[in-house]
């Protein structure tokens, strides 16, 4: 799918996202999210947490 031919309402799709730091700490494990057109998403957390 390319931006030119996309006609749906889903603007951001992330499926099974993992984030593992060099010290082997799992920050994210199989996280999935869909953000639809017009939705507002805020990611919050403490300073330095990688948000």
LINFENRA-V198062 format. One line per field, one symbol per residue. ss: DSSP state (a for helix, b for strand, c for the rest). psi: psi as a letter, one per 20 degrees, with the letter a starting at -180 (. if undefined). burial: + if it has 16 or more other ideal C-beta (glycine too) atoms within 10 Angstrom, else -. Layout:
ss: ???
psi: ???
burial: ???
This chain:
ss: ccaaaccccbbbbbbbbbbbcccccbbbbbbbbbbbccccccccccccccc
psi: prhhjpjaiphpppplpqoprhjjpohqolpqqppqpiqppppqrqpjij.
burial: ---------------------------------------------------
